[in-house]
Amino acid sequence: MNVTRSDSPSGTSLARIVGSSMIGTTVEWYDFFLYGSAAALVFNTAFFPTEDKLIGTLLAFSSFAIGFVFRPLGGLVFGHFGDRLGRKKLLVLSLLMMGGATFAVGLLPTFGAIGIAAPILLTLLRVVQGFALGGEWGGAVLIVSEHTDSARRGFWASWPQAGVPTGNLLATAVLAVLSAVQSEEAFMAWGWRIPFLLSGLLVLVGLWIRLSVSESPVFLDAADKAQQRSTPEQPPIVRVLREQWREVLIASGARFVENVCYYVITAFVLTYITEQLELSESVALNAVLVASAVHFVVIPIWGALSDRFGRRGIYLIGAVGTGFWIFVFFPLLGTGSFALIALGVTGGLILHAAMYGPQAAFMSELFGTRVRYSGASIGYQLASVIAGGLAPTIATGLLAAFDSWVPIAIYVALGAAVTSVAILFATETRGSSLHTESTAETEIAR
């Protein structure tokens, strides 16, 4: 393997780049997880009222899943223009789209006010969220990966990933505070709108910081070389699917159980604890709150370990560990003890972080610069449709059909097997150069 070092910015510049990507990702995932939490706690009655509350929850989670369906489309569109125009412009656009859609959710009339138009409008806004988030991840991790050298890429590129638990932490914390200080009637009537409206302020902060970031030097160098060629380039999507379809499938497979377990542990768990175990919402929210704080800490630790021991080995620890832990997770929830419930959720997210920490560097290193945004985004988002997006819906359906956690655990374990196979088929990417314009050069660099 050829190991080269990319141009590394100064410490202050790198901190600003990492901070801007992480803050932007935090804002976007705050918006995204807010919808997921509200789907479990509010939307089943406010927008999808039925006689059977579990069916209403199933419908609410179905609207949650629709956002995931549009994530690959967002990845395609943002990836194409991100590879042509640069990472920064597309990151600003994705932030504005996500923030605007989330703010609008906070203003929506409920089913009781406008009838069937309410869930339709809610679903359309969810589509915008999914489309925007489909383009956000690739740009956020690439702009960091392409500013750092190969020796510590796993560590630095994991920080935008840490924006995910930070966003979840903020969303869960706001909902927990509101549910604690408000009566259930007030929260269901209007209190749930407050965190959606607060996203407007968060977007302004994220936008201000993100606009201060410089474009990726790796991208600028590749774009200059492309302009000097006499022959026009094929669209990035055509090139990556023709030359690196194997890497796209590996990236998608690598995400499978990472995506499934995350949404079972952080979104479906709210329904399981409140509906199946008949415990209070605060127990579920606080358990996720504690686990998300630990998740934030361990993501960069796993990323740093992947710099030392390789991406594949660390990733396999997370995938295999998740397949076993899920059979411990549900019995811990069943004890009804807050400490053991928090332990179950925290253990699951620590193993999730073993996959999520190295993931940004791993996927960045799979593709050439001129197709990297497209390749990483498509591989990342394809799994979102059948993995993360459907996970709460499938888990809720299995619970309704079997009245048992065992089929849900088997579902997650099968996902762990899929991810393990994908990682075993991958080559080790640690130390790869990102100064590769084409997919062919990427293969040679390994």
Residue, then its C-alpha position, 0 to 999 in steps of 0.5 A: m500500500n502506498v501511504t502518502r500524507s495530504d496537506s494538513p492545515s494548522g491546528t487552529s484551522l483544523a479545529r475550525i473545520v472539524g467544529s463546523s462540520m460537527i456543529g452542522t451535523t449536530v444541528e441536522w441530526y437534532d432535527f432528524f432525531l427530534y422527528g423520530s422521538a416525536a413519532a414515538l411519543v406525539f405524532n401517533t395521536a396528533f397526526f395519526p389518531t387510531e383506536d389502537k395506539l400501537i397502530g398509530t405508532l406504526l403509522a407515525f414510524s412509517s412517515f419516519a421511514i419515508g425520510f429514509v427512502f429519499r436519503p439515497l436520492g439526496g445522496l445522488v443529487f448532493g454527491h453529483f454537485g459536491d463532486r463537481l462544485g465542491r463540498k462547502k456549497l452543498l453543505v450550506l444548502s443541506l443545512l438550510m433545507m433540513g432546518g427549514a423543514t423542521f421549523a415548519v413541522g413546529l407550525l403544522p396544524t394537527f389532524g384534529a384541525i385540518g384532517i387528512a391534510a395534516p399527516i400529508l404535510l407532515t410526510l412531505l416535510r419529512v421527505v425534505q428532511g430525508f433528502a437534505l440529510g442524504g447529502e449532509w453526511g458525505g460532505a461533512v465527513l469528506i471535508v474533514s477527511e480531505h483536510t487531515d493526514s492519513a496518520r490520524r484521519g480516523f480520529w479527526a473524521s470521527w468528530p462529525q460522526a460524534g455530531v449524531p449523538t450530540g444532536n440526539l442528546l439535544a433533542t432528547a434533552v429538550l423533550a425530557v425537560l419539556s415532559a418534566v415541567q409540563s403536564e402530559e396534556a400541555f405537552m401533547a397540545w402544544g409543548w412538543r412544538i417548542p423543540f422544532l421551533l428552536s431548530g431555527l436558532l440552531v440553524l443560524v448558529g450552524l450556518w454562521i460557523r459553516l460559512s467560515v470553512s475553507e473548501s477541501p484542498v484535495f478537491l480543489d487540486a483534483a478540480d484544477k487537474a480535471q479542468q486541464r484535461s481536453t476530454p470531458e469527465q463522465p458524471p460522477i454517479v456513472r463513474v462510481l457505479r461502473e468502476q467501484w460498484r463493489e465498494v458501494l456494496i461494501a459501504s452499504g453492507a457495512r452500514f446495515v446493522e449499524n443503522v438497524c441497531y441504532y434506531v432500535i436502541t434510540a427510537f423504537v426503545l421509546t415505544y417498547i418502554t412506554e407501550q410494552l413495559e408500561l413505564s414512564e416516558s421520562v425513564a425512556l428519554n433519560a436512558v437514551l440521554v445517558a447513553s448518548a452522552v457516553h456515545f459522544v465520548v467513545i466515537p472518537i476513541w474508536g476512531a483513534l483506535s482504527d488509526r492504530f489497529g485498522r478500520r476492519g478489525i475495529y468495525l468487526i468488534g462492533a458488528v459481532g458485539t452488537g449481534f450478541w448484545i441485543f440478546v442482553f439488551f431486551p432482558l435488561l429493559g425488562t427488569g424495569s430498573f432505570a440503571l439496568i435500562a440505561l446500561g442496556v442502551t449504553g452498551g448497545l451504543i458503545l458497540h455501535a460506536a465501534m462501527y460508527g467511529p471508523q466509518a467516516a475515514f473508511m468510506s472516504e478512503l474507498f473512493g477517488t476524489r472526483v467521485r468520493y462525495s457520490g460514492a460515499s453518499i450512495g453507499y452510506q444512504l442505500a442502507s438507510v432505506i432498508a436498514g435504519g428507515l425500516a428498523p422502528t417499523i419492522a421492530t414495532g410490527l414484530l412486537a405487534a405480531f409476536d408480543s415478544w422481543v425475541p424476533i426483534a433480537i433475531y432481526v438485529a442479529l441477522g443484520a450483524a451477520v450482513t455487516s460482518v460479511a461486508i467487512l470481511f470482503a473489504t480491503e484494509t484502507r487505513g493509511s490510504s492517500l486521498h490524493t487520488e482523482s479516479t477510482a483506478e488510482t484509488e485501487i493502485a494506492r492500496 
